[in-house]
Amino acid sequence: MDITAPAIEDYLINITPRRDPILAEMEARAKALNFPIVGPLVGRLLHQLVRLTGAQRILELGSGFGYSAYWFGRALEGSGEMILTELSEENLTLAKDFLHRGEVTCQVQYFQGGALEILQKLEGPFDIIFNDVHKDQYPEVFRKAGSLLVQGGLFISDNVLWHGQVVEQEDPDENTRAILEHNRLIFDSPEFDSSIMPVRDGISLSVKK
């Protein structure tokens, strides 16, 4: 199921400014390998959220080869700190190269391994935590990440509408069940104000009270 009409999606992408050569290279790589990235619409949103909130410390859980980190990092513009976590060593090496060639100048740390294991070893607070790990881990990530956010900090999750499967399946699979549970948790939690935006594959924004 398309979250938004394909023609609307194409229109929005076509009216956004042309991406710089590094972003264009990353988008081409993702398309060639059918690798999931947040894409330019969500990327621009992430960039704006850094600017709007004045975030200085960002944690990414599931960084892939650095596409969303690139948008975050360019918004930090030399100040602040960003931590990337990624299970794949190859992807993390690519992320380092892309961010270096793109002249992302904020302080960046790279951690290779499972996001949940790394999360338990990190010290907060963070202004933004971006969650894009394996979907079956979404509920546990939310439960563990909240304590690492500052008051007023943002917890952001990608793919929360999961290609429409959150409403399509009578007997949802493990990943869909996990996303349904994550979505229930972010709205039920008394510690957060949350919204879900039907952009691309759905992105949730949860502000810590």
Beta strands, then each sheet from edge to edge (+ up, - down):
strand 1: 57-61
strand 2: 81-86
strand 3: 107-112
strand 4: 126-131
strand 5: 149-158
strand 6: 192-197
strand 7: 203-208
sheet 1: 3+ 2+ 1+ 4+ 5+ 7- 6+
end
